[in-house]
């Protein structure tokens, strides 16, 4: 993590405005998304080997979130925003 913090500090000190985003999805929503893709002949091509690995949800997600939150603390003007999903009706 210290390497991430140092790298981001160098970027910011050079005058670049760094925006860091973390997008999260629930396990239920992720599974619904995968099933939707797999059941659609038009979308099925989108499902890849990476998606198969992503179905092993859980510890990786929590580790990534912890890493994000720890590195966010060191940003000059960091903000953590809680996002509320708004879905358009299809």
ZAKE-19597 format. One record per residue (C-alpha): residue number from 1; y, z, x; residue in three letters. Coordinates in nm, 2 decimals, decimal comma. Each point is the difference from the previous one (the first is absolute). Layout:
N
+-----+--------+--------+--------+-----+
:   i :     yy :     zz :     xx :  aa :
+-----+--------+--------+--------+-----+
: NUM :      Y :      Z :      X : ALA :
...
+-----+--------+--------+--------+-----+
***
This chain:
90
+-----+--------+--------+--------+-----+
:   i :     yy :     zz :     xx :  aa :
+-----+--------+--------+--------+-----+
:   1 :   0,00 :   0,00 :   0,00 : UNK :
:   2 :   0,24 :   0,07 :   0,28 : UNK :
:   3 :  -0,03 :  -0,37 :   0,10 : UNK :
:   4 :   0,10 :  -0,10 :  -0,35 : UNK :
:   5 :   0,30 :   0,24 :   0,01 : UNK :
:   6 :   0,12 :  -0,12 :   0,34 : UNK :
:   7 :  -0,03 :  -0,37 :  -0,10 : UNK :
:   8 :   0,19 :   0,06 :  -0,32 : UNK :
:   9 :   0,27 :   0,20 :   0,18 : UNK :
:  10 :   0,05 :  -0,29 :   0,25 : UNK :
:  11 :   0,03 :  -0,25 :  -0,29 : UNK :
:  12 :   0,26 :   0,22 :  -0,17 : UNK :
:  13 :   0,19 :   0,07 :   0,31 : UNK :
:  14 :   0,03 :  -0,38 :   0,07 : UNK :
:  15 :   0,20 :  -0,03 :  -0,33 : UNK :
:  16 :  -0,28 :  -0,12 :  -0,23 : UNK :
:  17 :  -0,03 :   0,17 :  -0,34 : UNK :
:  18 :  -0,36 :   0,09 :  -0,05 : UNK :
:  19 :  -0,14 :   0,02 :  -0,35 : UNK :
:  20 :  -0,34 :   0,16 :  -0,04 : UNK :
:  21 :  -0,20 :  -0,04 :  -0,32 : UNK :
:  22 :  -0,33 :   0,15 :  -0,11 : UNK :
:  23 :  -0,18 :  -0,15 :  -0,30 : UNK :
:  24 :  -0,28 :   0,19 :  -0,15 : UNK :
:  25 :  -0,25 :  -0,09 :  -0,27 : UNK :
:  26 :  -0,24 :   0,23 :  -0,18 : UNK :
:  27 :  -0,37 :  -0,05 :   0,04 : UNK :
:  28 :  -0,04 :  -0,08 :  -0,37 : UNK :
:  29 :   0,28 :  -0,26 :   0,01 : UNK :
:  30 :  -0,15 :  -0,15 :   0,32 : UNK :
:  31 :  -0,34 :  -0,03 :  -0,15 : UNK :
:  32 :   0,15 :  -0,16 :  -0,32 : UNK :
:  33 :   0,18 :  -0,25 :   0,22 : UNK :
:  34 :  -0,32 :  -0,09 :   0,19 : UNK :
:  35 :  -0,20 :  -0,04 :  -0,32 : UNK :
:  36 :   0,27 :  -0,22 :  -0,14 : UNK :
:  37 :  -0,02 :  -0,23 :   0,31 : UNK :
:  38 :  -0,38 :  -0,01 :   0,01 : UNK :
:  39 :  -0,03 :  -0,08 :  -0,37 : UNK :
:  40 :   0,25 :  -0,29 :   0,01 : UNK :
:  41 :  -0,12 :  -0,34 :   0,12 : UNK :
:  42 :   0,36 :  -0,08 :   0,08 : UNK :
:  43 :   0,07 :   0,32 :   0,20 : UNK :
:  44 :  -0,34 :   0,06 :   0,16 : UNK :
:  45 :   0,10 :  -0,18 :   0,32 : UNK :
:  46 :   0,25 :   0,27 :   0,07 : UNK :
:  47 :  -0,27 :   0,26 :   0,06 : UNK :
:  48 :  -0,07 :   0,03 :   0,37 : UNK :
:  49 :  -0,20 :   0,21 :   0,25 : UNK :
:  50 :   0,31 :   0,21 :   0,05 : UNK :
:  51 :  -0,01 :   0,08 :  -0,38 : UNK :
:  52 :  -0,36 :   0,11 :   0,03 : UNK :
:  53 :   0,10 :   0,25 :   0,27 : UNK :
:  54 :   0,30 :   0,12 :  -0,21 : UNK :
:  55 :  -0,24 :   0,10 :  -0,28 : UNK :
:  56 :  -0,09 :   0,29 :   0,23 : UNK :
:  57 :   0,32 :   0,18 :  -0,12 : UNK :
:  58 :   0,08 :   0,36 :   0,08 : UNK :
:  59 :   0,02 :   0,14 :   0,35 : UNK :
:  60 :   0,17 :  -0,31 :   0,14 : UNK :
:  61 :   0,26 :   0,01 :  -0,27 : UNK :
:  62 :   0,08 :   0,37 :   0,06 : UNK :
:  63 :   0,01 :  -0,05 :   0,38 : UNK :
:  64 :   0,25 :  -0,29 :  -0,04 : UNK :
:  65 :   0,21 :   0,20 :  -0,23 : UNK :
:  66 :   0,01 :   0,29 :   0,24 : UNK :
:  67 :   0,10 :  -0,23 :   0,29 : UNK :
:  68 :   0,27 :  -0,16 :  -0,21 : UNK :
:  69 :   0,15 :   0,34 :  -0,10 : UNK :
:  70 :  -0,01 :   0,14 :   0,35 : UNK :
:  71 :   0,17 :  -0,31 :   0,15 : UNK :
:  72 :   0,26 :  -0,01 :  -0,29 : UNK :
:  73 :   0,13 :   0,34 :   0,11 : UNK :
:  74 :   0,15 :  -0,14 :   0,32 : UNK :
:  75 :   0,20 :  -0,28 :  -0,16 : UNK :
:  76 :   0,37 :   0,03 :   0,02 : UNK :
:  77 :   0,06 :  -0,06 :  -0,37 : UNK :
:  78 :  -0,36 :   0,02 :  -0,14 : UNK :
:  79 :  -0,06 :   0,06 :  -0,37 : UNK :
:  80 :  -0,32 :   0,04 :  -0,19 : UNK :
:  81 :   0,02 :  -0,15 :  -0,34 : UNK :
:  82 :  -0,24 :   0,06 :  -0,28 : UNK :
:  83 :  -0,07 :  -0,32 :  -0,18 : UNK :
:  84 :  -0,10 :  -0,04 :  -0,35 : UNK :
:  85 :  -0,20 :  -0,31 :  -0,08 : UNK :
:  86 :   0,13 :  -0,21 :  -0,29 : UNK :
:  87 :  -0,23 :  -0,27 :  -0,11 : UNK :
:  88 :   0,10 :  -0,31 :  -0,18 : UNK :
:  89 :  -0,21 :  -0,09 :  -0,30 : UNK :
:  90 :  -0,21 :  -0,31 :   0,07 : UNK :
+-----+--------+--------+--------+-----+
***
